[in-house]
Amino acid sequence: MGTFRKRSAEQELKGTGQKIKGVGQEIAGRLTDNDDLRARGEANQVGGHIRSRVGEAGRKISEALDPEKPRRRR
């Protein structure tokens, strides 16, 4: 189960990075009046949010299925 948990945490981090990248692209697109760059930034934000949520769900499932690890309340 440890590998699954590690991959889930990795997906959460990559999703957060993708969201940050998307915000930067969107801002740059707005400043330069580049609609393509702005749209790519918005798409990256959505993709990053989905990726982050999938990783979070996987991590929570992993924690629920692993009885040896103590659960933490969030």
HELIX and SHEET records of a PDB file:
HELIX    1   1 GLY A    2  THR A   32  1                                  31    
HELIX    2   2 ASP A   35  LEU A   65  1                                  31    
END                                                                             
